[in-house]
Amino acid sequence: MGNCRLLWLLAALLALPMGAVNAPDPGPHPRLLLGAGEEDRVRQAIEAQPILRQADSLILSYCDALLEKPVLERVLVGRRMLNTSREAVKRIFWLGYAWRIHGTQAYADRALQEMEAVCRFRDWNPSHFLDTGEMALAVGLGYDWFYPLLSPEKRESFCQALREKAFTPAKDDKLAWFYESGINWNPVCNAGLLYAALAIWDEHPFDAAFVVKRCLETNPLALKEYSEEGSYPEGYNYWGYGTSFQIMLLAALQSAFGSDCGLLATDDGQEPGKGLLASAVFMQMMSTPTGRCWSFYDAYPRSNMQYMQAWMARQTGDPSVLWPELRKGLRGLNEERLFPMFLIEGSRMDLSGIAPPRRHQYQSGGTTPVWIYRSGWDSPDDIYLGVKGGLASSSHAHQDIGSFFFEADGVTWAADLGMQNYNSLESKGVDLWNMKQAGQRWDVFRIGPWSHNILTLDGRAPSIHQKVEIGRTWDKGVELDVQMPYWDALRTHLRRVWLDENDDLVVEDILEGGDSLHTLRWALCSEAAATVDGPDEIRLEAGGHVRILRAELPGGRDLQPAVWPVTWEEGMDPAVTHLHDYDAPNPGISLSGFTFTLKPHEKVTLRVRLAKIR
């Protein structure tokens, strides 16, 4: 009986909706990512394209060094086994690539040793299912790629491990809650289970059909998270994580079935993957001229090569989305364990003649609306301005609603510190994932409002439940209605952020007080050194450049300029500094700004200009 007919039979036996199992027969092994005979194309591309030759050499160097190291052991860091699972993906994927392209048997032998080692683990830590998902991907991919080298006994051993350590816990709703979520856990865990299912399709068709069916039913929840314009609500880092695995998932379906099974586009003309594909431009615009990224939410300021843009470039027909990534080179790789995908996808296109993007402005809605202006694409001195709205109660969000990010002259004048390592906080007892209004998450300096380029009121955190949208925009500016986070204290708060005729940054906050007297603080987090330079001025210096931060408040009102600490020191009062002993240090960062009072029902406009000294 053919596999396609068998799949429909299985769907009927399991009482599954027939439309949910929209897949033809899978191809023979190897059926995942790189089919039999495609190795020649990769080899030819390596010879013809220097960047692929460098990538290939990087993988081979890693594989050679790995041969001298011990195999993986089950190690937990806090509540996670994720480091072990990720290293398993890297070892098996990189060794598998090296064996298939270069034929060195030692690479295959070592990969099989790694598979045997992880399959002997008592479990793959399903209480943190990301660990299980990534390990399932590692073993599933290895099973498929090394299939001709496996004895019947080894095949059964690997199949048993995948079924017991991945498929069985995935049937537990408490462990597999990701099936009902749209955040990054959905594509990561679904991708891992899908690879396992497609790998052992022939040996265990009932189990495989069930896993594929659940994937096709639930993965659209993740696709819905992207805005129509492509913005990803969890920011730069988690686009790199969640979207990389979303691409791995789609690439597996395309290689095994010759189709994405309707996840990107359906037969009736619907495009559930439109936002996903549009996110290639979102990520292109998130890379900044200095080679960093706009690091809002749980993201690190560094900008690694997002090589999955190669898949995006082919799918969208827009190779310019790879421009920022190719300029970064191989100095840092996002989700490096998946890096062979760059050679698989890059070998299908010419990477040598990609031109810089033509776009200079980007705007999106969705859960995390953003507006971005960029003056050019060729120089680290180009101007970059980003302004965001959003919702602090969304996944991995910070209390930075209404903040801005600004680079010029190779300096990050308005910065975002990004995230702190999770384990560094969890190990000290911080209740990091309490997303309630009074949750301890908002006390973390980098996460709460105190390190961000926003206006705060009376030393208290804004509401996490009020969303701020992008309002009116123009060539080099944007307006936000940000009154909502302080709806109980301010009648009006409009924020306008723009570049003037000299490309100096101007931030204008239009305020109307409520029924009480309030003290407000306007803050700027910067990579420039800050010093108070007068009653309404702060001097910022970096890289031989100087800018003056000058505030204007009509009516002769008093403004108090200040430079605040950014790193915890013994004896500090958290109520004053908003710093704690669990906060990471922030060397090379300054936090400066102004405080002032707002009387009941008073209407004022605070204008702050960051002007270049010419």
Backbone torsions as a table, in degrees:
resi	resn	phi	psi	omega
1	MET	NA	132.8	-179.5
2	GLY	-66.4	153.4	-177.2
3	ASN	-62.3	-37.8	-178.6
4	CYS	-63.4	-45.9	178.6
5	ARG	-64.1	-38.9	178.9
6	LEU	-62.0	-40.3	-179.8
7	LEU	-61.8	-42.8	178.5
8	TRP	-65.5	-36.9	176.9
9	LEU	-63.6	-43.6	179.1
10	LEU	-62.0	-40.2	178.7
11	ALA	-59.6	-42.1	179.7
12	ALA	-66.5	-44.8	-179.0
13	LEU	-62.8	-34.8	-178.0
14	LEU	-89.8	5.8	-179.8
15	ALA	58.6	39.2	179.0
16	LEU	-94.1	148.0	174.3
17	PRO	-61.6	128.9	-176.9
18	MET	-60.5	-36.6	-178.6
19	GLY	-66.5	-18.5	-177.9
20	ALA	-76.8	-20.2	-179.3
21	VAL	-107.9	75.4	-174.1
22	ASN	-99.4	72.5	-174.8
23	ALA	-145.1	135.2	173.9
24	PRO	-80.1	-169.8	178.7
25	ASP	-65.2	137.4	171.7
26	PRO	-74.1	154.8	179.3
27	GLY	-77.6	177.7	178.4
28	PRO	-73.4	164.5	173.6
29	HIS	-67.1	142.3	-9.1
30	PRO	-75.7	129.9	-174.6
31	ARG	-113.3	-2.2	-175.8
32	LEU	-108.4	117.6	171.4
33	LEU	73.9	-49.9	-173.8
34	LEU	-133.6	106.1	-176.6
35	GLY	-75.4	169.2	178.4
36	ALA	-60.4	133.6	179.2
37	GLY	89.4	-11.0	-179.9
38	GLU	-79.6	-8.9	179.1
39	GLU	-60.0	-35.2	-179.2
40	ASP	-61.2	-39.5	178.9
41	ARG	-62.1	-41.4	179.7
42	VAL	-65.4	-43.1	180.0
43	ARG	-61.3	-43.1	179.6
44	GLN	-64.9	-38.7	179.1
45	ALA	-67.0	-36.8	177.9
46	ILE	-61.9	-41.1	178.8
47	GLU	-67.2	-34.4	-172.7
48	ALA	-89.3	-25.1	-171.5
49	GLN	-120.9	114.5	-176.1
50	PRO	-55.8	-39.8	-177.5
51	ILE	-65.3	-34.8	176.9
52	LEU	-73.6	-33.3	176.6
53	ARG	-64.2	-41.2	176.7
54	GLN	-64.0	-41.9	180.0
55	ALA	-63.1	-43.5	179.0
56	ASP	-61.9	-42.9	179.2
57	SER	-63.6	-37.7	178.2
58	LEU	-61.4	-44.3	-179.7
59	ILE	-66.0	-43.4	-179.7
60	LEU	-63.5	-39.5	178.8
61	SER	-62.4	-42.0	177.8
62	TYR	-62.9	-46.8	-177.5
63	CYS	-62.3	-40.8	179.1
64	ASP	-62.6	-43.5	179.4
65	ALA	-67.0	-33.7	-177.6
66	LEU	-65.3	-29.5	-177.1
67	LEU	-60.1	-21.8	-178.0
68	GLU	-95.7	-0.8	-175.9
69	LYS	-100.7	156.8	176.0
70	PRO	-70.4	158.6	178.5
71	VAL	-71.5	166.9	-175.7
72	LEU	-67.5	148.7	172.7
73	GLU	-121.5	159.2	-179.8
74	ARG	-77.8	102.7	-177.3
75	VAL	-123.2	128.3	176.0
76	LEU	-102.5	138.8	171.2
77	VAL	-114.3	108.0	-171.0
78	GLY	63.9	-125.9	-179.3
79	ARG	-95.9	4.9	-173.2
80	ARG	-111.8	141.9	167.5
81	MET	-106.3	16.9	-168.0
82	LEU	-63.8	-36.7	179.2
83	ASN	-60.8	-39.6	178.9
84	THR	-67.2	-44.6	179.8
85	SER	-62.5	-42.3	-179.8
86	ARG	-66.0	-38.4	177.5
87	GLU	-67.4	-33.1	176.2
88	ALA	-64.0	-42.9	177.0
89	VAL	-59.4	-47.6	-177.9
90	LYS	-61.6	-48.5	-176.6
91	ARG	-62.3	-48.1	-175.2
92	ILE	-71.9	-40.2	-179.8
93	PHE	-67.8	-47.8	-177.8
94	TRP	-68.0	-43.3	177.1
95	LEU	-64.4	-40.1	178.4
96	GLY	-63.3	-43.1	176.0
97	TYR	-59.9	-48.8	-176.6
98	ALA	-61.7	-38.3	178.5
99	TRP	-68.8	-44.3	-176.2
100	ARG	-69.0	-35.0	-177.1
101	ILE	-85.7	-36.2	-173.0
102	HIS	-113.4	-10.9	171.6
103	GLY	75.6	10.7	-178.0
104	THR	-75.0	115.8	-174.0
105	GLN	-64.4	-30.2	-179.2
106	ALA	-60.1	-32.3	178.6
107	TYR	-67.2	-43.3	178.8
108	ALA	-65.1	-43.8	-180.0
109	ASP	-59.0	-43.5	-178.4
110	ARG	-68.5	-38.7	178.0
111	ALA	-60.4	-41.9	179.5
112	LEU	-66.1	-34.7	175.6
113	GLN	-63.3	-41.2	178.3
114	GLU	-64.2	-42.4	178.8
115	MET	-61.9	-43.7	179.0
116	GLU	-62.7	-39.2	-178.0
117	ALA	-65.0	-48.6	-176.3
118	VAL	-71.8	-28.2	178.0
119	CYS	-73.1	-15.0	174.4
120	ARG	-84.5	-11.9	176.9
121	PHE	-56.2	148.2	-179.2
122	ARG	-66.0	-30.5	172.9
123	ASP	-162.6	177.6	178.4
124	TRP	-111.7	34.4	174.7
125	ASN	54.9	61.0	-175.8
126	PRO	-68.3	-13.4	176.5
127	SER	-65.1	-22.5	170.9
128	HIS	-121.4	86.2	-162.0
129	PHE	-66.6	-15.9	172.7
130	LEU	-56.5	-38.0	179.3
131	ASP	-61.2	-43.3	179.2
132	THR	-68.0	-43.8	-178.5
133	GLY	-60.0	-47.2	-178.6
134	GLU	-68.1	-37.2	178.8
135	MET	-67.1	-37.3	177.4
136	ALA	-63.2	-38.7	177.2
137	LEU	-63.1	-44.5	-179.1
138	ALA	-59.1	-50.1	-176.8
139	VAL	-71.8	-38.6	178.8
140	GLY	-63.2	-45.2	178.2
141	LEU	-63.3	-42.7	178.5
142	GLY	-62.6	-41.2	178.6
143	TYR	-59.4	-44.1	-178.3
144	ASP	-69.1	-47.2	-174.5
145	TRP	-72.7	-35.2	-177.6
146	PHE	-99.4	16.1	-174.7
147	TYR	-51.2	-45.1	-177.7
148	PRO	-67.1	-14.6	-179.6
149	LEU	-92.3	-5.1	-173.3
150	LEU	-92.2	131.6	172.2
151	SER	-73.4	162.2	177.0
152	PRO	-55.7	-36.1	-179.7
153	GLU	-67.0	-41.9	178.6
154	LYS	-65.7	-40.4	178.3
155	ARG	-59.3	-45.7	-178.7
156	GLU	-66.1	-37.7	179.4
157	SER	-63.0	-45.4	179.5
158	PHE	-67.9	-39.8	177.6
159	CYS	-60.9	-43.7	-179.5
160	GLN	-62.2	-41.7	179.7
161	ALA	-63.4	-43.8	-180.0
162	LEU	-63.6	-41.0	-178.4
163	ARG	-70.1	-43.9	-175.7
164	GLU	-77.0	-39.1	-171.4
165	LYS	-95.5	-12.9	180.0
166	ALA	-123.0	-55.4	-175.1
167	PHE	-67.7	-42.2	-177.8
168	THR	-64.4	-50.8	177.8
169	PRO	-64.5	-24.1	177.9
170	ALA	-68.9	-13.6	177.0
171	LYS	-88.4	-6.5	178.3
172	ASP	-90.5	113.6	-175.0
173	ASP	-60.3	-32.5	-179.9
174	LYS	-69.9	-37.1	178.7
175	LEU	-79.0	-38.6	-174.1
176	ALA	-100.8	44.7	179.4
177	TRP	-64.3	-18.0	-178.6
178	PHE	-60.7	-23.3	178.7
179	TYR	-61.5	-23.8	-178.5
180	GLU	-106.0	14.1	-177.1
181	SER	-122.1	156.7	177.8
182	GLY	-106.2	-0.3	-177.3
183	ILE	-75.9	-177.8	-172.2
184	ASN	-57.0	-24.8	178.5
185	TRP	-58.8	-33.5	-177.8
186	ASN	-60.1	-58.5	-179.0
187	PRO	-68.0	-32.2	-179.5
188	VAL	-66.0	-51.8	-176.9
189	CYS	-71.2	-40.0	177.5
190	ASN	-63.2	-40.1	179.5
191	ALA	-62.6	-46.0	-179.5
192	GLY	-60.7	-45.4	179.1
193	LEU	-66.3	-36.3	178.7
194	LEU	-63.7	-44.0	178.4
195	TYR	-59.9	-41.9	178.4
196	ALA	-63.6	-42.6	-178.7
197	ALA	-65.4	-45.9	-179.8
198	LEU	-66.7	-30.3	179.7
199	ALA	-67.3	-43.7	-174.3
200	ILE	-105.1	25.1	-178.5
201	TRP	-52.8	-45.5	-174.7
202	ASP	-70.9	-37.6	-175.5
203	GLU	-79.9	-35.0	-174.9
204	HIS	-136.2	69.9	-173.2
205	PRO	-64.4	-32.8	-179.7
206	PHE	-64.5	-49.3	179.3
207	ASP	-62.4	-42.9	-177.6
208	ALA	-63.8	-44.4	-179.7
209	ALA	-61.3	-40.3	-179.6
210	PHE	-63.3	-43.9	-179.2
211	VAL	-66.7	-43.1	179.5
212	VAL	-63.8	-42.3	179.8
213	LYS	-60.4	-45.5	180.0
214	ARG	-65.5	-36.2	177.5
215	CYS	-62.2	-49.5	-177.5
216	LEU	-66.7	-28.5	178.3
217	GLU	-77.1	-38.1	-169.5
218	THR	-101.7	-22.9	-178.9
219	ASN	-62.7	-29.3	175.6
220	PRO	-56.5	-22.6	175.9
221	LEU	-61.5	-36.5	178.1
222	ALA	-72.1	-38.1	-179.9
223	LEU	-65.1	-29.4	180.0
224	LYS	-71.1	-15.2	-178.2
225	GLU	-71.7	-25.5	179.4
226	TYR	-76.1	136.7	175.3
227	SER	-70.0	166.3	178.9
228	GLU	-58.8	-33.3	179.8
229	GLU	-85.4	-6.7	172.9
230	GLY	107.0	-2.6	-178.3
231	SER	-67.5	141.8	-178.4
232	TYR	-105.2	122.1	-167.8
233	PRO	-63.6	-24.3	-175.5
234	GLU	-92.2	3.0	173.7
235	GLY	88.9	-172.7	-170.4
236	TYR	-61.7	-52.0	-176.1
237	ASN	-60.0	-45.3	-174.0
238	TYR	-81.3	-18.4	163.8
239	TRP	-62.0	-47.3	-179.8
240	GLY	-57.5	-35.6	-179.3
241	TYR	-83.7	-62.5	-175.5
242	GLY	-62.6	-43.5	-176.6
243	THR	-73.5	-33.0	175.8
244	SER	-59.8	-42.1	179.4
245	PHE	-76.4	-28.9	172.9
246	GLN	-62.0	-41.2	177.3
247	ILE	-66.7	-40.7	176.3
248	MET	-59.2	-40.7	179.6
249	LEU	-62.7	-49.9	-178.4
250	LEU	-65.5	-39.7	180.0
251	ALA	-64.7	-34.5	177.0
252	ALA	-65.9	-44.6	177.6
253	LEU	-62.1	-44.1	-178.7
254	GLN	-63.5	-39.2	-178.4
255	SER	-76.9	-36.0	-177.7
256	ALA	-81.2	-39.1	-173.9
257	PHE	-111.3	-10.6	-175.2
258	GLY	74.1	16.9	-175.3
259	SER	-160.3	153.1	173.9
260	ASP	-87.3	9.4	175.5
261	CYS	58.7	31.6	174.8
262	GLY	86.9	3.3	-179.0
263	LEU	-71.5	-34.2	177.9
264	LEU	-89.3	-42.4	179.9
265	ALA	-152.0	141.8	-177.8
266	THR	-104.7	168.4	-178.3
267	ASP	-64.7	-24.2	-178.5
268	ASP	-91.6	13.9	174.2
269	GLY	91.8	-2.5	177.3
270	GLN	-71.8	149.9	-179.2
271	GLU	-126.7	74.6	-179.2
272	PRO	-63.3	-21.4	-179.5
273	GLY	-96.2	12.6	-177.3
274	LYS	-59.9	-46.0	-179.5
275	GLY	-65.5	-38.2	176.8
276	LEU	-57.7	-49.9	-178.4
277	LEU	-66.4	-36.4	178.0
278	ALA	-66.7	-21.7	-178.4
279	SER	-68.0	-12.4	174.3
280	ALA	-60.6	-38.9	178.0
281	VAL	-72.7	-39.3	175.4
282	PHE	-53.4	-48.2	-178.2
283	MET	-71.1	-34.4	174.7
284	GLN	-57.7	-42.7	-177.9
285	MET	-78.3	-16.1	178.8
286	MET	-78.5	-17.6	174.8
287	SER	-76.8	132.7	-174.9
288	THR	-101.6	163.1	-176.6
289	PRO	-58.9	-31.5	-178.3
290	THR	-76.8	-0.2	-179.0
291	GLY	91.3	10.4	176.9
292	ARG	-103.6	-161.8	175.9
293	CYS	-134.6	161.2	171.9
294	TRP	-77.6	105.0	-164.6
295	SER	-96.6	44.4	176.4
296	PHE	-70.6	156.0	-177.4
297	TYR	63.6	-157.0	-175.9
298	ASP	-77.5	82.7	179.7
299	ALA	-143.8	153.6	173.9
300	TYR	-95.1	147.1	-178.3
301	PRO	-63.0	-25.0	-179.0
302	ARG	-67.5	152.8	-178.9
303	SER	-120.4	102.9	178.3
304	ASN	-86.1	164.6	-179.6
305	MET	-65.7	118.2	177.2
306	GLN	-91.1	75.4	-172.5
307	TYR	-68.7	-15.1	176.0
308	MET	-65.4	-11.3	174.2
309	GLN	-63.7	-17.2	175.0
310	ALA	-64.3	-42.2	175.7
311	TRP	-64.6	-43.3	178.3
312	MET	-60.3	-42.7	-178.9
313	ALA	-59.3	-40.9	179.4
314	ARG	-70.5	-41.9	-176.4
315	GLN	-68.8	-36.8	-175.6
316	THR	-94.7	-15.2	-175.6
317	GLY	72.9	18.5	-179.7
318	ASP	-119.8	88.7	-178.2
319	PRO	-67.1	-15.9	-177.8
320	SER	-65.3	-17.3	178.2
321	VAL	-65.5	-17.3	178.1
322	LEU	-86.8	-10.2	-174.4
323	TRP	-54.9	-53.2	-179.9
324	PRO	-62.4	-32.1	-176.0
325	GLU	-72.9	-40.4	179.6
326	LEU	-68.2	-29.8	177.2
327	ARG	-70.5	-25.9	176.5
328	LYS	-74.1	-26.9	-176.8
329	GLY	67.8	-153.7	-174.6
330	LEU	-103.1	24.1	-177.0
331	ARG	-70.9	-22.1	177.4
332	GLY	-158.0	135.1	-174.3
333	LEU	-118.7	123.5	175.2
334	ASN	-70.2	131.2	-178.8
335	GLU	46.6	58.7	-168.8
336	GLU	-59.4	-21.3	-178.7
337	ARG	-64.0	-20.4	-179.5
338	LEU	-96.7	10.1	-169.5
339	PHE	-58.4	-30.7	176.1
340	PRO	-54.8	-20.4	176.6
341	MET	-60.8	-29.8	178.8
342	PHE	-64.2	-39.9	178.5
343	LEU	-74.3	-37.4	178.3
344	ILE	-63.5	-47.7	-178.6
345	GLU	-79.3	-39.8	-179.8
346	GLY	-63.6	-27.6	179.8
347	SER	-72.4	-9.2	179.9
348	ARG	-96.6	6.0	-177.6
349	MET	-150.7	167.5	177.2
350	ASP	-95.4	113.2	-177.2
351	LEU	-91.2	-2.0	-171.2
352	SER	-83.6	-25.7	-172.9
353	GLY	-113.4	27.3	-177.4
354	ILE	-73.6	127.9	-178.4
355	ALA	-91.2	157.6	177.8
356	PRO	-66.3	156.0	179.0
357	PRO	-64.1	156.9	175.8
358	ARG	-98.2	-18.0	-175.0
359	ARG	-76.1	146.2	178.7
360	HIS	-126.8	-4.5	179.9
361	GLN	-141.7	146.1	-179.7
362	TYR	-144.5	139.0	177.5
363	GLN	-142.6	140.9	178.5
364	SER	-145.5	158.7	173.7
365	GLY	-102.2	-135.3	179.1
366	GLY	83.0	-163.8	-178.1
367	THR	-62.8	-37.1	-178.3
368	THR	-124.8	84.0	-179.3
369	PRO	-68.2	139.3	177.9
370	VAL	-137.3	155.9	172.8
371	TRP	-133.5	133.0	-175.6
372	ILE	-135.7	135.3	170.5
373	TYR	-121.9	138.6	178.0
374	ARG	-139.5	129.3	-174.2
375	SER	-77.5	-28.1	-177.4
376	GLY	-166.0	-177.8	-174.4
377	TRP	-129.9	3.8	-171.1
378	ASP	-108.6	-15.1	-170.3
379	SER	-132.4	144.1	173.6
380	PRO	-67.3	-13.3	178.6
381	ASP	-86.9	-2.2	178.6
382	ASP	-59.1	156.4	179.8
383	ILE	-89.6	139.7	178.5
384	TYR	-138.8	127.0	177.4
385	LEU	-134.0	124.0	176.4
386	GLY	-125.4	139.3	178.5
387	VAL	-133.1	138.1	-174.7
388	LYS	-130.8	149.0	166.8
389	GLY	-102.7	-136.0	173.6
390	GLY	119.2	-164.6	-173.3
391	LEU	-145.1	116.0	-173.5
392	ALA	-67.4	-20.5	179.9
393	SER	-85.4	2.1	178.3
394	SER	-79.2	168.5	-172.7
395	SER	-59.9	127.2	176.7
396	HIS	63.3	19.3	-177.4
397	ALA	-77.6	159.1	171.2
398	HIS	-115.8	170.2	176.2
399	GLN	-88.8	70.9	-175.8
400	ASP	-126.7	22.9	-173.8
401	ILE	-65.5	124.5	-176.5
402	GLY	94.0	6.6	-176.5
403	SER	-81.1	169.5	-179.8
404	PHE	-138.7	159.8	-178.3
405	PHE	-134.9	132.6	-172.6
406	PHE	-143.0	127.0	173.6
407	GLU	-125.1	144.7	173.4
408	ALA	-164.6	149.7	178.7
409	ASP	57.0	29.7	178.8
410	GLY	75.0	13.3	-177.8
411	VAL	-121.2	138.0	173.0
412	THR	-89.8	92.7	-176.1
413	TRP	-74.8	-36.6	176.1
414	ALA	-120.7	109.5	-169.8
415	ALA	-111.2	170.1	170.4
416	ASP	-130.7	123.0	-175.5
417	LEU	-68.1	-20.5	179.7
418	GLY	75.1	-148.8	-170.0
419	MET	-96.9	163.1	168.0
420	GLN	-109.3	144.7	179.6
421	ASN	-50.9	129.4	-174.5
422	TYR	-59.9	-47.0	-174.9
423	ASN	-65.3	-30.1	178.8
424	SER	-63.9	-25.7	177.6
425	LEU	-92.0	-46.7	-178.4
426	GLU	-61.7	-37.8	-178.6
427	SER	-66.8	-18.1	178.0
428	LYS	-101.6	13.7	174.2
429	GLY	84.2	10.9	179.7
430	VAL	-72.4	130.3	178.9
431	ASP	-81.7	75.1	-167.7
432	LEU	-68.2	-29.2	-171.6
433	TRP	-103.9	15.7	172.7
434	ASN	-81.8	102.3	-174.3
435	MET	-93.2	14.6	177.0
436	LYS	-75.2	165.5	-177.2
437	GLN	-56.2	-39.7	-178.6
438	ALA	-94.4	11.5	-177.2
439	GLY	-65.0	150.4	-178.6
440	GLN	-68.1	-17.4	178.2
441	ARG	-52.6	-39.8	-174.4
442	TRP	-77.3	-7.8	174.6
443	ASP	-83.1	-16.2	177.5
444	VAL	-68.3	128.4	-170.9
445	PHE	-56.8	-44.7	-176.8
446	ARG	-73.7	-18.4	-175.6
447	ILE	-99.0	-43.6	-179.7
448	GLY	-67.6	-173.6	-172.5
449	PRO	-77.1	-13.2	-163.7
450	TRP	-78.0	-16.7	178.2
451	SER	-101.5	3.1	-171.6
452	HIS	-104.1	161.2	-175.8
453	ASN	-85.5	68.4	-176.4
454	ILE	-136.8	174.7	174.6
455	LEU	-99.5	123.7	177.4
456	THR	-113.3	162.1	-170.1
457	LEU	-131.7	125.8	173.0
458	ASP	56.6	27.0	177.2
459	GLY	65.4	23.9	179.8
460	ARG	-121.5	157.5	-177.6
461	ALA	-76.3	145.2	176.4
462	PRO	-68.0	168.4	174.1
463	SER	-66.1	138.8	178.2
464	ILE	-90.8	-5.5	-170.9
465	HIS	-102.7	-4.0	-176.3
466	GLN	-102.5	124.3	-177.0
467	LYS	-91.1	142.1	177.7
468	VAL	-113.8	130.7	-178.7
469	GLU	-103.5	160.5	169.7
470	ILE	-75.1	130.6	178.6
471	GLY	-102.4	-129.2	-178.0
472	ARG	-66.6	141.1	176.0
473	THR	-129.5	158.9	172.5
474	TRP	-144.1	-169.1	-169.3
475	ASP	-52.1	-47.5	-176.2
476	LYS	-131.3	36.3	-178.4
477	GLY	-161.5	167.7	-174.5
478	VAL	-153.3	153.9	178.1
479	GLU	-124.6	138.2	177.6
480	LEU	-123.7	141.3	169.4
481	ASP	-95.3	97.5	-173.9
482	VAL	-107.6	19.7	-179.7
483	GLN	-67.6	-23.8	-172.0
484	MET	-59.1	-42.0	-178.8
485	PRO	-60.4	-20.9	176.7
486	TYR	-122.9	40.6	-172.3
487	TRP	-58.6	-25.7	-177.1
488	ASP	-86.4	-4.8	-176.4
489	ALA	-121.9	-32.6	-178.2
490	LEU	-115.5	136.8	175.1
491	ARG	-79.0	-33.1	-178.9
492	THR	-144.3	136.6	168.1
493	HIS	-148.8	102.0	172.9
494	LEU	-105.1	135.3	176.1
495	ARG	-117.9	127.9	174.6
496	ARG	-117.2	133.6	-179.8
497	VAL	-129.8	126.4	-179.3
498	TRP	-155.2	169.9	173.1
499	LEU	-106.3	130.0	-178.4
500	ASP	-82.6	-169.2	-176.0
501	GLU	-64.1	-19.5	177.3
502	ASN	-98.5	7.0	-174.6
503	ASP	62.3	26.9	169.0
504	ASP	-82.7	147.0	-178.1
505	LEU	-82.3	133.5	176.9
506	VAL	-126.9	130.3	176.5
507	VAL	-123.4	124.1	-176.4
508	GLU	-122.7	123.3	177.3
509	ASP	-112.3	116.5	-179.0
510	ILE	-99.7	116.8	-167.8
511	LEU	-124.6	144.5	168.1
512	GLU	-134.4	122.2	-175.9
513	GLY	-71.0	164.1	175.9
514	GLY	-93.0	-136.2	-174.3
515	ASP	-90.8	-5.3	-174.3
516	SER	-128.1	165.9	173.3
517	LEU	-78.6	135.6	-178.7
518	HIS	-132.2	149.4	172.4
519	THR	-106.3	126.1	-178.0
520	LEU	-114.2	149.9	178.4
521	ARG	-126.8	122.7	175.5
522	TRP	-100.4	124.9	-171.4
523	ALA	-125.9	148.4	174.8
524	LEU	-132.1	118.0	173.8
525	CYS	-94.0	127.0	-170.7
526	SER	-142.8	156.6	171.8
527	GLU	-91.5	5.9	175.1
528	ALA	-97.6	148.6	176.0
529	ALA	-71.8	137.6	-175.3
530	ALA	-118.7	137.5	173.8
531	THR	-139.8	141.7	175.3
532	VAL	-68.5	130.4	-172.0
533	ASP	-125.2	19.9	-178.9
534	GLY	152.9	178.1	-176.5
535	PRO	-66.1	-20.2	179.9
536	ASP	-138.8	22.5	-175.9
537	GLU	-134.0	147.2	172.5
538	ILE	-131.6	134.1	-178.1
539	ARG	-97.9	129.6	179.5
540	LEU	-118.5	129.9	-177.3
541	GLU	-132.8	135.8	176.9
542	ALA	-165.2	137.7	174.0
543	GLY	56.1	32.3	-178.8
544	GLY	79.5	5.1	179.7
545	HIS	-109.9	147.1	179.8
546	VAL	-128.7	135.7	172.5
547	ARG	-133.4	148.6	179.0
548	ILE	-109.3	126.8	175.6
549	LEU	-95.1	109.9	-174.6
550	ARG	-121.2	131.0	-179.0
551	ALA	-107.9	142.6	178.2
552	GLU	-127.9	122.3	178.0
553	LEU	-131.2	107.8	-173.3
554	PRO	-58.7	156.0	174.8
555	GLY	90.9	15.6	178.2
556	GLY	66.9	24.2	-178.1
557	ARG	-70.2	149.0	178.6
558	ASP	-78.7	131.5	171.5
559	LEU	-117.9	135.7	-180.0
560	GLN	-109.0	103.4	176.7
561	PRO	-72.8	150.3	-177.9
562	ALA	-158.6	155.4	169.0
563	VAL	-120.4	121.9	-173.8
564	TRP	-104.6	153.5	179.5
565	PRO	-68.8	153.5	179.4
566	VAL	-125.0	-2.5	-178.9
567	THR	-132.1	135.4	-178.2
568	TRP	-64.2	137.8	170.6
569	GLU	-133.4	148.9	-179.1
570	GLU	-55.3	133.5	177.9
571	GLY	95.2	-6.5	179.0
572	MET	-68.1	147.1	176.4
573	ASP	-95.5	110.8	-178.6
574	PRO	-58.1	-28.4	-179.6
575	ALA	-66.9	-24.3	-179.1
576	VAL	-98.8	-46.8	-174.6
577	THR	-90.0	-21.1	-174.7
578	HIS	63.3	25.5	177.6
579	LEU	-115.9	147.1	-178.8
580	HIS	-133.8	168.0	-177.9
581	ASP	-69.4	-14.0	177.6
582	TYR	-90.5	-6.8	-179.5
583	ASP	-75.3	137.4	177.9
584	ALA	-68.8	148.3	175.6
585	PRO	-67.9	157.6	-177.9
586	ASN	-131.2	66.7	-178.6
587	PRO	-64.7	146.3	178.0
588	GLY	76.0	12.9	-178.1
589	ILE	-118.3	141.7	171.7
590	SER	-121.5	152.5	175.8
591	LEU	-131.5	114.1	-175.7
592	SER	-137.7	170.4	177.9
593	GLY	160.9	-151.8	-171.7
594	PHE	-140.3	148.0	171.5
595	THR	-119.6	152.4	178.5
596	PHE	-161.6	167.6	179.9
597	THR	-106.9	150.7	177.7
598	LEU	-124.8	118.8	-177.1
599	LYS	-77.3	162.4	178.2
600	PRO	-56.8	129.7	175.8
601	HIS	63.8	11.5	-179.9
602	GLU	-75.9	141.9	176.4
603	LYS	-111.9	121.1	179.6
604	VAL	-139.6	159.1	172.8
605	THR	-124.9	116.0	176.4
606	LEU	-95.1	121.1	177.5
607	ARG	-116.0	124.8	178.3
608	VAL	-119.0	129.3	-178.3
609	ARG	-119.1	130.9	174.2
610	LEU	-104.3	96.3	-169.3
611	ALA	-105.3	136.4	178.1
612	LYS	-77.3	135.4	174.6
613	ILE	-79.9	117.4	-174.8
614	ARG	-109.0	NA	NA
